[in-house]
Amino acid sequence: MVLRLVLGDQLNYEHSWLNSPDKNVVYFMCEMHQETNYVKHHVQKIIAFFDSMRNYAKFLEQQGHQIIYYKLDHECSKLPLEKILDHVITKNQITTFEYQYPDEYRLDAQLKNYCDQLGIPSRVYDTEHFYTSRKELTDFFEGKKQFTMEFFYRYMRKKHQILMLDAKNPEGGKWNFDGSNRKKWTGKHLIPPNISFSKNVSEINQLLKIQGIETIGSVNENQFTWPTNRSESLKALNYFCEHLLVHFGDYQDAMHTDQYYLFHSNLSFAMNTKMLSPQEIIETVISHWRKKSDKIAISQVEGFVRQIVGWREYMRGIYWRQMPNYTSLNKLENTNSLPSFYWTGKTKMNCLRSCINQSLQTGYAHHIQRLMVTGNYALLTQSNPNEVDQWYLGIYTDAIEWVQLPNTRGMSQYADGGIVATKPYISSGSYINKMSNYCKSCYYKVNDKTGEKACPFNALYWNFLHNKRDFLQNNNRMSMMYRLLDKMDRETLTTHLEKADHIINHPNDY
């Protein structure tokens, strides 16, 4: 008998393992306390994973495959993965163990070590999901000092002939339409209701409570909206194409108090669990665009392609190139605690209150909310990247370490010292005001540079530049800001530094 392990983010309905049932093969899935407890997760994240896993197990059974499925209350589920596997292998007289490459370093190491001491043969397979191999980015940047995403993105476009006129030239005459992707949403283009899949998940939620699993956020048991099987995931993809793609590029960086999703696809959970593949998403989106190219500009589709073919594959490559040391990088030596309002949303700053409460209620925030609001504030207050990582990994339903870590520790917190980003992604309140309506109804005044009601981001921004001068002043992309800092009169700078010090040391006052 062959035992095949399927992890919670390996729900590939199209995997070659499943081509034909085999009476000598049994699949094993488990809702493990090891995975619910290694970080405190959003309740919707755990429910989405477990519901998706259960649906996948039903699919395997319907296709004639043998399946062993342990729910969270199984007597073995509290054990480490190795002990669980020992139990299943012994109980079912397994003679060969097989698994797919995990996407998280800790699980990869755990299974490698397990197989090294296992007394039966073992084999490992590809997940058949990504465009790239683990090492492809490393090979591409061999001998180069900087890992510029744009160059990798162009390589991917050429290799896979995505939005290409021919072997060398991009459609539309440009590789990147990022300059067209920075519009503020003012209500000019109406947003259709977000697609949702309302279902009852009370059984799983009650199971989490009975098993004492500590979670973040809230959930409506009777109206769970995440796609948790392949059919729902495909419906979400088609909905994006039909209703949202037309303005995705325009407003992908926009933020609004009344619109959580705007024109975003919200496909990342379905993709990160492998219910959808990046290839089929890209092919479907481009195919739809070609049929509607008279109504949908290329800037809309290129912006979407860049997120998946560019950033997603790039981040995975960075993760496997830099692990395991990446988890401990803290080049800026930030050690402050992440403010407690990241878990409550109780702050007078409307941008943070909106983004955090949205995250607590839905397990979702789009990339600019994560990068330029919650991430920006965490960096400006010089928060410990370990705490920032744990928050991002826990609170978002789509967060898996291979994609969360380089985005958070690298792009957002600059803790890697510039491996991912060419400069820190920081801003004063002006950027947030430019891309959102948050500032209009805020207690603080974004245009006030000093004073009691001055936006805290303003003082924090100049304080950060002042404090990190030794590390950042030779960065060409920061030179203009340091020239402005040097021109600032001493009294104004002192006021900023004192205000920032108070914000950092008394975060709950703001």
C-alpha positions, 0 to 999 in steps of 0.5 A: 500500500502507498500512502500519499500525504496531501497538505492543506494548501495542496488541493490541486484538483488537476494533479496527475496523482489523480489521473486514475484511482488505484486500489493500492494507493490511499490519500491522507489528510489531517486537520492538525493542531500543529498547523492551527497553533504555530501562529494565532490565525484568523478564525476565517482562515482556519475555517476556509482551510478546513472546509476546503480540505473536507471538500477536496476529500469528498472530491477524492472519494467521489472520483474513486480514490481511497481517503483517510481523513482525520478531523481536528478532534481525532485522537491523533490530531494533537500529535506532531505530523511525524507521529501522526504519519507513524500511526497511519503507516502502522495501522494501514500496513503502508509500504511506501510513503509519498508526498508533494513538495511543501511550500513552507520551509518548516514543513519541507524540513520536517518531512525531509527529516522524517523520510530520512529516518523512515523505515520504508521507501519514500518519494516526493513529487512536484505540486504541479502548480507554479510557473517556476521551480524553487531555484529558477529565480536563483539561477536567473539572478546568478552573479547579479547584485540586485534582484530587480523584479521587473527583469524577472517579470520580463523573463517570465513574460518571454519564456511563457509567451504571455501578452507578447507580440513575438518572442521579444516584444510585449503587446501594447508596446510597453512591459509595464503599465504601472503608471496607469494603475494608480487612480483614486476611486471616487465612485465614478465607476460603479462596483458590482457586489462582491461575489460570495458563497454563503454557506454554514460553517458552524460545525467547524467553528464550534469544533475550533472552540471545543478544541480550544484553538485561539483565533483572531477576528470574527466570523458569521457562521451562517454566511461564510463567503470564501470559495472552498472548492474548485467549482466556487473558485472557478465561479469567482474567476469568471466573475472577476473577468466579467465584472471587475477586470475592466477597471482592475488596473485603474484602481488596484492601488485605491482604498475606500472606507465603503469598499473593501474589495473594489475591483480586486479579484480576491482569488489569492486564497483559491490560488494559494490552496491550489484549487486554481492554478496561476496558469489557468487564471492568467489564460482565462483572464487574457482570453476574456480580455481578447474577446472584450479588448474594445472595452477593456484596456491592456493596462487593466490586464497587464496590471493583473498579470504582473501581480501573478506572473511577476510578484507571486513567482518572484516572491516564491523564488526569493523565499526559497533563495533566502531561507532559512536565514530570512526569518531572522533578518532585521537590518534596520534593527527595529525592536518596538512592540507592534501597537495593541490596536492591530488586534482591536482596531481601536485607534483614532487614525481612520486609515488604520482603524478602517484597514484593521477592522476590515481585516478582523471582520473579513480576513482580507485586505488588498496589497496597498492596504497591507503595504502602505497603511498597516505595514507603513505604520509598523515600519515608521514606528520601528516595530519588531519584524518578528511581531509584524510577520506573525500578525500578517501571517495570522490575520489574512486568510490567504497568508502562507509563509512562502508568500507572506514572509518576503512581502512582509519582512522584505517589501513592507518592513525592509528588514532584509536591507533591500533584497526585495525592495530598492527602498523602504515603502514609507510615506507620510499621510499625503500618500494615503490621502492621495489614494483613499478617502480615509483622511476626510473623516479622520480625527487627525488633519493630514495637511497639518505638519505639527500640532495636536491634530497633525496626522501621526504619519507626518511626524513618524515619517521624518523621525524614521528618516532621521533615525535611519540616516546611517543606513539609508542616506546613501540610497539613491532613491532616498536622496531627495527626501534626505535633502528635504530633511536637511533643509528642514529648520531645527525647531520643526524637526525637533517637534517631529522627533518629540511627537514621534517619540510620544506616538511610539511610546504611547501608541494607544493615545492615538 
